[in-house]
Amino acid sequence: MKNYDFVHYFPAYEIVLDDLRDYRFYESDLIHPNSQATDYLFNRFQSTYFSAETSKISDLAVKYIQFMGHHPKAPSQLQIKEKRLKLIEMETEINRLKGKL
């Protein structure tokens, strides 16, 4: 890090040890961080390194992926069409935000 100004250290290990001491942040083996801990770390990483536009893209991408994973058991043609339109809307917004970078 001393030799290159573009190299940065993100203290994920230290954050886990200092901020996430409680066992509720660990899997049942009490060794590995759980999804709540990884979400916390990602949010800290995002607030440290992401611009406002990049954060918006990231948040929208997460919503997009969650929306893609939602499948009604017996969707009507209207629901299929609405989902398709919503996905197009989200993709358009992501591309618009990417254009600002």
PyMOL commands that set and color helices and strands:
alter all, ss='L'
color gray80, all
select helices_A, chain A and resi 12-19+23-25+35-49+52-69+77-100
alter helices_A, ss='H'
color red, helices_A
deselect
rebuild
show_as cartoon
